[in-house]
Amino acid sequence: MNDSRRIISTADGRKLGVSEAGQPDGVPVLVLRGSPHSRLLYDGWVEDAQSRGIRLIGYERPGYGASTPHRGRTVASAADDVAAIAEALGLNRLLIWGVSGGGPHALACAALLPGLVEAAAVLASLAPFPAEGLDYYVGMGETNVAETRAALESREACERVVEAETSELLRGDPEVMVRTWHSVLCPVDAAVLTTQFASFVLRSVHEGMGESRDGLVDDDVAFITPWGFELSQIHIPVLLMHGEHDRMVPVSHSKWLARRIPNVEALFLPEDGHLTLSVRRIPEVHAWLLSKM
């Protein structure tokens, strides 16, 4: 497998950390990862990309890893960064998928970059806050409820919660990760953290948040403030996928989104949680995306 990393510059002088893997001359598929994250790409995703002729691209949102913080960014800000990445890499078309905290950012790209993004898959995404007709917290584990409520209280409160959680993860191993996230882990997700995927998650946390917590705090604040676009603006093909056992982001969030995104395809999966989507479902996601070209 090939793997390359680079730093690109945005028009306003910021830096974005980018990774590439898979087929260098393949169909470009950009990954918008969850919160927290880094630009690292899981081996299973890369292997599938290689087999399908995909050029898989990951990047770090501002404040994570090598990417310059961007205080005050919105969910919609991701579209400008993705457009900058595409320009730097010489790409005039993209397929995208976003998981968890990357889901809203993928939706932003679907809404705001229709000339660049041809199709988007969105896995285990949050809905906006507040979302009319949705009880935002029902089915959500205590850890994520506390982080969301802290962001609603103030940036400083969110920083304290994020620092406590991240410090624990940075000192720990997979067993510590399970203890730290116990309230948001359904049984199938807990089982995933007994596999090599757990090591990938820990590497990603270290890469993305070892030097700064700004990325996660800025994500948390962006999720509970106006996103900067309307779901009705989305006119490209969108796949929504959500596990019914998810305690990190309840499945009700994607059901709410599915009622508001035009011409969406929605899959609600009775055997999946949150983390299982990243481990089990990416081959299906890649196949669906390629079918929309």
C-alpha angles and dihedrals in degrees: 000000000000121000128180134175131200143166118233129192127230125218091258093054101260125135125233123197113224134184128194131194140154120047111359092210095036133112106297114242117177121206122213105196131205134263114306104023147134135211091269117122122214116245092236091057092047093049091052091046090051091051093051099044094252126153099215116206127190128182140181117242114231113294096025123104113317095354119107114244116253108199112207096022117155130210087261090058088077089072092063091049093048090049089051091051092049091050093048091050094045095244124151096179135036142181114208141194128187130189130201108324087010090061098079090046090052089051089052090055091047090053100040105032105047092144092056106029113063100182138356135206116201120195126194093341129180119239120230120276119269099023114186110238094013125105094216098202103041108118093008119127120247095251094059093040090055093048092050094047090049090054089051090051097051143309089257092055090049091050091055093051093045092047093053094049096042095047089056093049094046091055095044149076130222091287091055090047091055091050093047093050098034095122093055099042119097114197095265091050092048088054090055089059090063090065135072088274088076091061090050091052092051092048089050093051090051093047095045103036108020092102104027141014094204095104096059094041091050090048091051092050092046093053094057097042126068109298095219099239141056124246088226088068090070112102103153121091112283129189117201117197125179136165115233093220094055114136096171094061113007117233088239088076093063091042087056091049092047091060091055108039113086116242094354124166110219129193120187107191120210095197098048139082127183108287093038090071091064091048102040111021109048094092088058090047093051092048091050093048093049090050090061096060 
